[in-house]
């Protein structure tokens, strides 16, 4: 989704959120999984914060639009994504992640 926003594949920003984790924290967790004996055979969920795609798009727009990236910042109405899902298979999974709140 972020790549599509960066490249302008979405003309508007879908209303969805994603849990995120800092790559350094993820690397630390992987190292501990390899070195901590008690971690063997267990699963761990890493999620630091949940961010809306609109928040992410605004940050990306601020930092990268000056370099020519066509990053949208306006929200996408649900019905547009719903119609797009009939023509674009990549839109279907986004429907499942839509924030209905």
N, C-alpha and C positions, 0 to 999 in steps of 0.2 A: 504494500500500500504506500509506503514512504517513497519507494523508487518511482511509482506511478505519479505521485504528487510532484516529486522533483522534476520529472520529465514532462509534466503537463498532460498526462493521460487522463486525469480527472479534471474536468473544467471547473468543478466545484468540489468542496470537501465533504465526504460522507460523515454522517454523525455516528461515530463509533469511538470506542476507547480501547487502549491496549495497555496491559501491564508491561512495565519495562524494568530493566536492571542494568546497572553500570557494567560495562564489559570487564572492568578490573575486578568487581565483586564476583562476576561469573568465573573468571580465571582463578580467583582465590578458592572458590567453591570446588572447582575441578581439581586443583592441587590438593586440597584437603581430602577430597574423595579418594585420591590416590595414596595419601600418606597417613590418614587417620584410620586405624584398624577398625574402630567401631562403625565407621561409615560404610563398610563393605556390605553389599547386598541391599542397601537402602536407597530410597529416592528422596530428593530434596527439591522443593519448589522455590525458585528464585524470582521474586517480584518486589521491586523496591517501591514503585509508585505506579498508579494508573493515570495515563494522560489521554486526553481526547485528541483525536486526529486533527481537530481544529487548532488546538494549542500547538501541536507539532508543526502544522502548516504555517502558522503565524511566525514561529521561531525560524523555520526554514526560509520563509519569505524575507524576513528581516536580514538573515545572514547571507543568502545566496541569490536573491533576485537581482542584485547589482551585477552578477556575473552572467546574466541572461537566462537563468532558469525561470520558466513560466509557472511559478508556484501559486496556485489559487488560494484565496483566503475566505471566500464566501461559502456559507454552508449549502449543502445539497439537500433539496427536499426529497423525502422518501420516494414519492411517486416517480421522480426522474430515475432514481436508481432501480426501482421496480421495473420500469419500462426498459431500461438499458439491459436488465438481466435477461430479457428475451432475445437480445442480439449479441450480448457479450458474456461469455461463460465466466469471465473473471469477476463480473459484478455479482454473481450468485452467492459466493461465500461472504461478500460484504453485507448482503441482506441479512444473513444469519447473525452478524456481529453488530447490527444496527442498535444504537441506544434508544430504547423506547421511552426512557424516562423524560 
